[in-house]
Amino acid sequence: MANQVSNYNEDSIRSLDWKEHIRLRPGMYIGKLGDGSSQDDGIYVLVKEVIDNSIDEHMMGFGKTIDVKVSEHKVEVRDYGRGIPLGKVIDCVSKINTGGKYDSGAFQKSVGLNGVGTKAVNALSTYFKVQSYRDGKTKLAEFERGDLNNDAKETTTSGRNGTQIVFKPDDTVFKHYHFIPQYLDDLIWNYCFLNAGLTINFNGEKYHSEKGLFDLLSRKTDADTLRYPIIYLKGEDIEIALTHTNQYGEDYYSFVNGQYTTQGGTHQAAFREAIVKTVREFYNKNFDATDVRASVAGSIAVRVQEPIFESQTKTKLGSLNVEPEGPTMRTFVNDFVKKALDDYLHKNPTTADALLKRILQSERERKEIAGIKKLANERAKKANLHNKKLRDCRIHLDDKKGDEDLKNASTLFITEGDSASGSITKSRNVQTQAVFSLRGKPLNCFGQTKKVVYENEEFNLLQHALNIEDGLEGLRYDKVVIATDADVDGMHIRLLLLTYFLQFFPDLVRRGHIYILETPLFRVRNKKETHYCYSEEEKQEAIEKLGSKPEITRFKGLGEISPDEFKRFIGEDMRLEPIILKKDTSIKDLLTFFMGKNTPDRQVFIIDNLKVEKDLVEEAI
């Protein structure tokens, strides 16, 4: 220790250049890295940072079309805006705090304000190309991990004005990464919904919206669950869409200057508050706020100058005024919703009646379970003190302070049986990984009311562990991972848990928090090497690689995997399969088909789809 202190001298002080700092601390610039299994993983942030620049050009009135191509490991974005000034092409992608958005006359109410975005993409890519087309001339530059290796001369061109960016994410930073098509699909659609009239050609398909947030909410909700037609209201720098459904939970999609604020912020909080206030005043009744917001599906988009986000990844809006000298965000949203929604309800009495009926239904349901809920909450508090169902971690998603990367890494594994939970508990990272142990198979709650959540001890303790009784705002874990055996019983438990989440907490699934843990089916080894294989194909490859006659072990359950082995399966190389609802999936129809009474149709489906057990859920959802 003394030697370490004495070695602290001038040589200990380092100055990093821009690309070294980004590569050393990528989380500061793009959030968590990940492998692409989460919608907010770094590879999607890279795509966003590039498209954001093209969107800002469109917002300023330059370019109605953007071309986007994403292959397995390569991204290309071409816009038809003004094009980067040719003399500044290299600076704009390789010098921190360099860009046109410091000039409020050139870019107003844009999302990229810090001059960092494309520099981070450049530094974190094994290949990065920028090419600007401007008034009959073009300038191209190519980089490798931020180092310039081709500074081409300006040449003449017949290409349309605009900018092209091509990059390949660095697989030494984003290990084992892969793009999930549904996540990219959602990303592209959100750009179109927030910029009505814009066309994005994505991998050969045309994406276009004319009605903005109305189209977004139409896409995000099941038509047969709506209690009344979507209310769509638009003002200067604000746009909202709102409806109530027959499903549990609240579901919001909020945006600032085209940025999807997945963690909400002041604008979303003001929107929720304004809905309650306006409804109370319209019906002249002091409804409980939870009854008004129960089963709400809503979206809000605002455009402001100089937005203040809580991190570089811009997922949560902080406190601010709409303009430097303007009203606060809370006042701005409240004033708009109060007038516009009140006017709409007066002009549309049928919708107003349907909204009232939905609120009164929620009120009745809340009162019916009030006594049961109180007893269940008391049981949950006692259980947390005396049992070991939940082996908690130290850092949670809802922590007010702390490392954002660790908070976003917080994970709850839901396991079956003592042996499986014991293996995971012994091998987990106690900082960010918690374990909830089920006792036997959960109840099939299809068609049940929320009353069953409080009457069933397993479900009640699980919702308290997650802290989602009153919505996702208090959610304690970023990832909720179902970790069951890869056999028929394990698959059944998965389906029962998915039914629970889809029935009572569908927004937990829609927001991408639910995953299936993939664990190896086989261990293939000889005296020198060990391979863990997740499929029959991987097993055959391992046998061929090792040659001779290796020892082959078939894992029948998680409890058979030793803690030392398990550590690698829930560490950096953890394989997770996200549960993603397709755009045309009706939760009601899905649950009826798989969890309702046996039908000839389901029997035919099972016979026609006899595959590896884990594939059944993935294809159905």
Beta strands, then each sheet from edge to edge (+ up, - down):
strand 1: 65-70
strand 2: 75-79
strand 3: 125-134
strand 4: 137-144
strand 5: 147-151
strand 6: 155-156
strand 7: 162-169
strand 8: 199-202
strand 9: 205-208
strand 10: 231-235
strand 11: 238-244
strand 12: 251-256
strand 13: 259-260
strand 14: 296-302
strand 15: 390-391
strand 16: 411-416
strand 17: 433-438
strand 18: 479-483
strand 19: 514-518
strand 20: 522-525
strand 21: 530-533
strand 22: 551-554
strand 23: 575-578
sheet 1: 5+ 4- 3+ 7- 2+ 1- 8- 9+
sheet 2: 5+ 4- 6+
sheet 3: 10+ 11- 14+ 12+ 13-
sheet 4: 15+ 17- 16- 18- 19- 23+
sheet 5: 21+ 20- 22+
end
